[in-house]
Amino acid sequence: MMRSRAIACVLCAAVSGTPVVAGAEAPAGATRSPASRVTAFAGLGYAYPVGATERGTDTRDVSFGLVPVSIGANTDLSRDWDVGARFRYALNIPTLCASGPDCESSLGRDVAFTVGIGRTLPSWRRFTTHVALQVGWEWLTTTLSDAGVAASRSWNGPLGSLEIFVDLKSSGPWCLGPVLALDAGLFSHGDLDTPAGHSGGSTDTALHLWPTISFRIGRRL
């Protein structure tokens, strides 16, 4: 009798369009919202210059380092693998300036955009490590200001990035922890702007590196 009543209730609900709740269990075919697979993050750090912007020009001749601010997002492909994108904007610390106003006017910038793939490694104790490999493009601009007269040099070219993020939280929607990264690039084009005029063209490429340490905070949406 009880089974007959249950069947009758289900049939009535199907005809009337009223949903049937079966205890607290989710439907067998239920899946996570696409947004729940996305993690957005932001970070702040320091990058040290290594290598050369082009042959004959050491990166340390034009930069004491970068102060990068980055934002990005990862989307899960599976439990361990994901794809991601990162945008980085960094202030370039000038190497030559005679006064406070000149140093402020000589601040340059480095902009980079990369996309790639990442993998979450097995947890160790309370920590979870995420490794990512990305490729993209970089634009570096340095400025030299002396008594109000400024000249700038800029380069751009392909960039590759290897990044290791250690999540110190490892539970809940939030993640936070240190990031160690190595960005490697080849500038393929350069420009020079002075009060006398502008010149630019292909460069005699050389490898440059940005070893970077930063702190990141992120949240699963």
N, C-alpha and C positions, 0 to 999 in steps of 0.2 A: 504493500500500500504506500509506504513512504517513498519507494522508488518511483511509483506511478505519479505521485504528487510532484516530485522533483522534475520529472520529465515534462509534466504539464506546465510547471513554472517557466522552464527554459523555453518551451514553445510559445508561451504567452509573451515572454520578453522579446523573442525574435520577431513576433508579429507586430508588437507595439513599438519596437525600436528602443526599448529600455535596456541599458547595459546590465549584464549579470556580473556580480562580484563573487569570485570564488575564493573566499577567505582573504588572506593578505598576500597571496602569491601573484606575481606579475605574469601576464600572458606569456606563453611559451615562445612566441615569435618576437617578443619585445627586444628592441635594440637601443643603445645609447644615442642621445641626440648628437648630431654632428658637432655641435658647439662644445660638447663635453670632451671631445677628443683634442681640443685646441688649448695650448698653454701659451699665454702672452707673458713677456718678461721685459725687464729693463735693467741696465747695469751701468756702473761708473768705475773707472780704473785709471791705470797709467801704462803707457807703452814706451819702450826704450828703442831708440833708432840704431839699426845695425845695417851695414852694407852701403850701397851707393844709389843715389837717385838716377845717375847715369855715369858712364865711365869718366873718371876724373873729378867727380863731385861726391864726396862722402856725405852720407845722410846726416852725420853728426855735425857737418859744417853748416847745416841750415836748420837743425832742430836739436833741442835738448830733450825732446820727447813729446808725446801726445797725452792729452787728458781726454780720453774717449767717453762719450755717453752713447749707449747703444739701446735700441729697442728691437724687438722681434717677436716671432711666434713660431711654434712647432705644432704640426698636426700628426697625430698617431696614424701609422699605417697598420700596425699590429701591436701586440703587447710590448715588444722591445724596440721596434723600428719606427722612425718618424721622418718627415720632411720638414724643413724649416727655412726661414728667411730672416735676415738681420740687416738693419740699417744702423750705421755708425757715423756720428758727427764728433769730431775731436778738435780741440784747440791745440795748435802747434806752438810750443814754447820757443821763442826766438833765441838765437845764440849771440847776436850782436845788437846792442842798443846802449846808448850813452846816458839816457835819463829815463825817469819814470814815464813821461808822456811818450817818448820814443819807443820804449818797451811795450807800452799798451798799444801803440799804433802798429807795432811789428808783429803782433799776434797773428799767426796764420791759421790754417784749418786743413783738416783731412776728412774727406767724406768717402765712405765705402758702402756698397750694397752687395750682399752675397746671398746665395741660396745653396742648399745642399741636403745631405741626408745625415741622420744621427742614429745612435743606438744606446739604449739604456743597459748598463752592465748589471750583473747580479749584485744585490745589496750585500754590504759588508758591515756587520754590526748595525749601527743606526744610519749608516751613510749609503747613499745611492749615487753612482757615477754615470754621467752621460757624456758620450764622446760624439763629436760632430765634425764632418768634413764638408767644407763649402767652397764655392768658387764665385767670383763676381768681378767687380770693377772698382777702381780707386782713383780719387782725385785729390792731389796734395797741392796746397798753395802756401808759399812762404813769402813774407814781406820784410823789407828792411827800410826803416824810417830813420832819417837823420835830419834834425832841425826842420822838421815839417816836410822834407822832400822824401818821397817814398818810391821804391821800386819793388816789383814782385816777380817771383818765378813760380810757375805751376807745371805740374806733370800729371799725366793720367795713364792708366794701363791696367792689364788683368791682374787679379789678386786671388790667391788661394789661402784658406784658413783651416787650421787644425785647432780644435777647442775641446777642453776637458772641464766639465762642470761637476762639482761635488755638492750634492744636495744634502744639507745638514739636517733638514727637517724630515724628509722622506715619508710623510704621511699627511693626509688632508689635502685640500685644494692648493695650498701655498707651498712654494719651494724657495729656498734661499741658501746662498753659500758662495764660496770663491770660484773663480773661473781662471784657468791658465790657458792662454791661447798663443799661437804663433801664426802671424800673418806674413805671407811671402808674396812679393809682387815684382813685376817688371814694367817700368814706365816706358810706354811706346811713343809718347808724344809730349813735347815740352813747349812752354811759352815764356817769353820774357817781356815784361812791361816796365818801361822807364819813362821819365818825363820827355825823353828824346823820341820815343816811339815804341812800336811793338814788333816783335819777331817771334816766329814759332815754326815748328816742324817736327819731323821724326827725330828721336834721340838715339844715341849709341847706348843701347839698353844694358843695364847691369842689375844684379839681384839686390833687393833690399828686404829687410825683415823688421817686423814689429813684435818682439816678445812682449806679451801683455799680461798683467795681473789685474783682476777686477772683482767686484762683488755684485752679485745678481740677486734680484728678487722677482718671482713670477707667480702666476696663479692660473690654475686650470679653469676655463670658462664654463 
